[in-house]
Amino acid sequence: VERTFAWISRNRRLARDFERYATTVAAFVRLAMIRIMLRRLAAANASS
């Protein structure tokens, strides 16, 4: 869990809580996780 929080906090928008609405924060967390997973899939695909 801590590792996931570290990955998410690497994104500039999520490093601090500037957003007013929880739905906006949730959307940015979702986008950050999509970005992380796409990078992992691309790296795994390139190595095989």
Sequence and secondary structure as in RCSB ss.txt:
>XXXX:A:sequence
VERTFAWISRNRRLARDFERYATTVAAFVRLAMIRIMLRRLAAANASS
>XXXX:A:secstr
 HHHHHHHHTSHHHHS   S HHHHHHHHHHHHHHHHHHHHHHHHHH 
